[in-house]
Amino acid sequence: MATVDKIRTALIDKILSINNKDFLEALDKLISSSKFELEIVELTDEQKLMLEMSENDIKTGKLISQEAMNKRNLEWLNAI
């Protein structure tokens, strides 16, 4: 994972733990006032293939609900 991705993930984790409304509002103002450069993300061939496979699954109806996935994950975790 690139350094930028690590920093972003760490910030998201920290923000999710904040319960202070005033602090979050101030942080939102700070972020909103900053100018962001649009970054074009280049996907690898493997990432493109995975996206194509996902699109194909959607088109062919090979989907599972979040509830069913949660149940499957719990069963898997309990089997460990």
MODELLER restraints for C-alpha pairs under 7 A, 6 or more apart:
rsr = mdl.restraints
at = mdl.atoms
rsr.add(forms.Gaussian(group=physical.xy_distance, feature=features.Distance(at['CA:57:A'], at['CA:63:A']), mean=6.83, stdev=0.5))
